[in-house]
Amino acid sequence: MDDEVHATHTHIARVRVIQTVKGLYRGFVYLRGIGADPETAEKHQAKDEFARETEAREAARALASKLLEERKP
């Protein structure tokens, strides 16, 4: 599954979906400041697991939007 990148003028959010051992899908967001080392990204995860990859991706996108909005100057 491919990562997606969402950004503002100050932060970058990378969205990733993984398949769990149970066969469900969970969305993750890796958030960092522009110019910061990618290894310093904060890891956030959607609170639910989903049966479909598209549902998990939508949850992760919503989380990324929320996190980026909270960090707007």
N, C-alpha and C positions, 0 to 999 in steps of 0.2 A: 504494500500500500504506500502510495506516495505522500510525502509531507506537503503541507501548504504553508505559505508564509503570508502573514498579515502584518502591516506596519503602520505606525504613525510617524511623526517627525522626531519622536524621542525614543520609541521602543519597537522591538520586533517580537512577534509571537509566531512560533513555529507549531503547527498543529500536526499531530501524529495519531494514528489509530492502530492499535495492536489487537491481535486475537489472543484471548486468554486460554489457559489450559482447558477450561470448561467449554471452549468453542464459542464463547461470547466475545463481544468487541467492547473495548474501552478507549475513550479519547483522552489524549494528553496534550498539554500546552506547555511549551518551553519559552519563557519570557525573559528578555534581556534588553538592556539599553542599547541604543545605536552606538556603534563603535566599541562595545564591550566584547570581551572574549566569549565566544560561544560556550565555552566550558563553564562560564559563570551563570548561565541561564537558570532561572528558577523553574522547577518542575511543578506543574499543577495538573490535577486529573479531574475529569468529569466524575460526578458522584455515582453515576449508575453504569452498569454494563448492559449492553444491548444485543439482541439476537441478530441484528443486521448492521453491517459496516456503515451504511449510510446514516443510520440513526446515531451511531457513536460519533461520526464525523460532524453531524449537525450539532450535537451537544458540545463537542470540542470547539467548534466555530463560535458558538454562543459564549462559551467560557472565554475564548480569546478576545472576543469583542468587549466583553465585560471588563476583563483585565486591562485591556488597552484604554478603555474609556476611563477607568479609575485612575490611570496614570497620566491623563492629559494635564498639561500645565494650566 
